[in-house]
Amino acid sequence: MEREGRAVGAASGELVTIGEFARLSRLSAKALRRYDELGLLRPALVDPVNGYRYYDPVQVEGARLVAWLRRIGMPLNRIGRVVALDAGAAAVEIRAYWARVEAETAARRDLAMYLVDHLSAEGRTMSRMPDNAEKTGSSGSAGAVSLAIRCAALTDIGVVRTANQDAAFAGPRLLAVADGFGEGGAEASAAAIEALKPSTWGRDGALSAADLLNALEDTADSAARAVRDAVAPCAAPDGSGTTLTAMLWTGSRLGLVHIGDSRAYLLRGGELFRITHDHSLVQSMIDDGSLSPEEASSHPGPALLLKALAGEARPASVAVACRADVRLQEVLAGDRYLLCSDGLSAVVDAADLRAAVVAADDPREAVRRLAGLAREAGGPDNVACVVADVVVEE
């Protein structure tokens, strides 16, 4: 009997054995057997008597694609989706996967840099601490001021949409906007924000920076679970979900939870800075130089989110991850924060956005001005916005 690994007989035409195909594709026979078991790369023929596998040489390109995707770390179940697509759709899927990897790497980098800065500052403080500080329990100067936030929230259905799937909340401890999508979008955005409200946040003296980061992670996980529960009754729960950008006030710092393409901005010293990074395919193309910011504003493709809070099963067309970015934001008296959905940021020019935030006397006036700007720009989407001022507590 002919042994596996030798060429197939003439009666089988152009097929080659698994050994020869392994040489052509540069995959091991063991890997080919594994890919067959997983349905990623089926042999053209399996001998019904001895079970030997034979392949068509035209399968080499597909086999190499599987190998390359494994080399970039793509999970096997996602590879199965990619290899079933045509070339153009596969390219979009691979770009979306890699953009997600880079976004998650960037989030870990930001957290690492925050920890470096925090621990370095803590080390400098400890080195300067007087001998009696530990005994007296001193944690700052006697004249340290107490800070508070004054805030306002607003949502607007816009001019085009017939339903509002955005949600916004502004309270003494929580600022949040969420932009829902899909059949259960309204329920998802409301659930994400509602999950943050019961959170208990101590003053800085009660929670260390490390504890605050852990609490932020727990809060983000609670929001993700709440969204999954909210969209579970939908006919297609994997197609429903929400973005979430929220800031939780601790007494002297803001804890940021962010996922999706809603945004947070900081107005300080007359300049408006964006302090979140969009988890979107367009943003990833800006990051890798494929698009300029000017080109991105008129990009014809769909607003593909790379990260969002969504149902349990998440196809590439909706969202492929639900791990939110978390970090701490140091504040100064006089800071003004803006949180908004892309119904505002995507249609209002950055200069006009800054002008409206600067000109408003208080947060309530600011959110009205911003919603009005979105409507003047055509109001193609729902709008959610929150504005908060950091003030010295009376």
Disulfide bonds with the S-S distance in Angstrom:
none
